[in-house]
């Protein structure tokens, strides 16, 4: 899309994905809640997204701020 239209690509992570990540953490399927969030968001960046709209924004911002 980015190459075809020459525009930045912004992705939106739907609430169902957020819910699955939270439930996975609660069921101990993910090492940490933030690790599962970061893996999901990293996959968007690897796919070429220029920006991400996500329910994880607050959690990730806290993590980035704390180092």
Short mmCIF file of the C-alpha atoms (twelve columns), coordinates in Angstrom:
data_MODEL
# 
_entry.id   MODEL 
# 
loop_
_atom_site.group_PDB 
_atom_site.id 
_atom_site.type_symbol 
_atom_site.label_atom_id 
_atom_site.label_alt_id 
_atom_site.label_comp_id 
_atom_site.label_asym_id 
_atom_site.label_seq_id 
_atom_site.Cartn_x 
_atom_site.Cartn_y 
_atom_site.Cartn_z 
_atom_site.pdbx_PDB_model_num 
ATOM 1  C CA . UNK A 1  0.000   0.000   0.000  1 
ATOM 2  C CA . UNK A 2  2.730   2.430   0.966  1 
ATOM 3  C CA . UNK A 3  4.573   1.909   -2.321 1 
ATOM 4  C CA . UNK A 4  1.415   2.048   -4.428 1 
ATOM 5  C CA . UNK A 5  0.059   5.289   -2.992 1 
ATOM 6  C CA . UNK A 6  3.219   6.946   -1.655 1 
ATOM 7  C CA . UNK A 7  1.539   7.618   1.686  1 
ATOM 8  C CA . UNK A 8  2.411   6.599   5.237  1 
ATOM 9  C CA . UNK A 9  0.778   3.385   6.411  1 
ATOM 10 C CA . UNK A 10 -1.044  3.548   9.729  1 
ATOM 11 C CA . UNK A 11 -2.422  0.363   11.291 1 
ATOM 12 C CA . UNK A 12 -5.177  -0.020  13.866 1 
ATOM 13 C CA . UNK A 13 -5.133  -2.815  16.391 1 
ATOM 14 C CA . UNK A 14 -8.674  -3.874  17.121 1 
ATOM 15 C CA . UNK A 15 -10.077 -4.492  20.591 1 
ATOM 16 C CA . UNK A 16 -10.239 -8.242  19.988 1 
ATOM 17 C CA . UNK A 17 -6.458  -8.411  19.662 1 
ATOM 18 C CA . UNK A 18 -6.083  -6.477  22.900 1 
ATOM 19 C CA . UNK A 19 -8.506  -8.825  24.634 1 
ATOM 20 C CA . UNK A 20 -6.652  -11.913 23.398 1 
ATOM 21 C CA . UNK A 21 -3.321  -10.559 24.655 1 
ATOM 22 C CA . UNK A 22 -4.769  -9.741  28.079 1 
ATOM 23 C CA . UNK A 23 -6.460  -13.145 28.371 1 
ATOM 24 C CA . UNK A 24 -3.268  -14.881 27.246 1 
ATOM 25 C CA . UNK A 25 -1.360  -13.188 30.012 1 
ATOM 26 C CA . UNK A 26 -4.002  -14.064 32.599 1 
ATOM 27 C CA . UNK A 27 -3.876  -17.706 31.476 1 
ATOM 28 C CA . UNK A 28 -0.067  -17.552 31.815 1 
ATOM 29 C CA . UNK A 29 0.455   -18.118 28.097 1 
ATOM 30 C CA . UNK A 30 2.683   -15.055 27.863 1 
ATOM 31 C CA . UNK A 31 5.704   -14.365 30.049 1 
ATOM 32 C CA . UNK A 32 4.568   -10.859 30.863 1 
ATOM 33 C CA . UNK A 33 1.687   -8.710  29.752 1 
ATOM 34 C CA . UNK A 34 3.966   -6.018  28.336 1 
ATOM 35 C CA . UNK A 35 6.043   -8.631  26.466 1 
ATOM 36 C CA . UNK A 36 2.963   -9.851  24.620 1 
ATOM 37 C CA . UNK A 37 1.942   -6.270  23.822 1 
ATOM 38 C CA . UNK A 38 5.394   -5.359  22.530 1 
ATOM 39 C CA . UNK A 39 5.609   -8.483  20.374 1 
ATOM 40 C CA . UNK A 40 2.307   -7.631  18.743 1 
ATOM 41 C CA . UNK A 41 3.295   -4.010  18.067 1 
ATOM 42 C CA . UNK A 42 6.760   -4.994  16.847 1 
ATOM 43 C CA . UNK A 43 5.172   -7.236  14.221 1 
ATOM 44 C CA . UNK A 44 3.359   -4.212  12.775 1 
ATOM 45 C CA . UNK A 45 6.627   -2.264  12.547 1 
ATOM 46 C CA . UNK A 46 8.380   -5.230  10.895 1 
ATOM 47 C CA . UNK A 47 5.572   -5.295  8.337  1 
ATOM 48 C CA . UNK A 48 6.289   -1.659  7.477  1 
ATOM 49 C CA . UNK A 49 3.745   0.335   9.476  1 
ATOM 50 C CA . UNK A 50 4.657   3.995   9.943  1 
ATOM 51 C CA . UNK A 51 2.255   4.383   12.861 1 
ATOM 52 C CA . UNK A 52 0.122   2.217   15.118 1 
ATOM 53 C CA . UNK A 53 -3.196  3.005   16.788 1 
ATOM 54 C CA . UNK A 54 -3.609  0.643   19.712 1 
ATOM 55 C CA . UNK A 55 -5.252  0.011   23.060 1 
ATOM 56 C CA . UNK A 56 -1.732  -0.831  24.322 1 
ATOM 57 C CA . UNK A 57 -0.535  2.778   23.977 1 
ATOM 58 C CA . UNK A 58 -0.686  3.671   27.665 1 
ATOM 59 C CA . UNK A 59 1.066   0.457   28.760 1 
ATOM 60 C CA . UNK A 60 3.801   0.844   26.164 1 
ATOM 61 C CA . UNK A 61 4.315   4.544   26.965 1 
ATOM 62 C CA . UNK A 62 4.814   3.675   30.637 1 
ATOM 63 C CA . UNK A 63 7.308   0.958   29.721 1 
ATOM 64 C CA . UNK A 64 9.279   3.239   27.405 1 
ATOM 65 C CA . UNK A 65 9.314   6.003   29.996 1 
ATOM 66 C CA . UNK A 66 10.616  3.701   32.735 1 
ATOM 67 C CA . UNK A 67 13.400  2.383   30.520 1 
# 
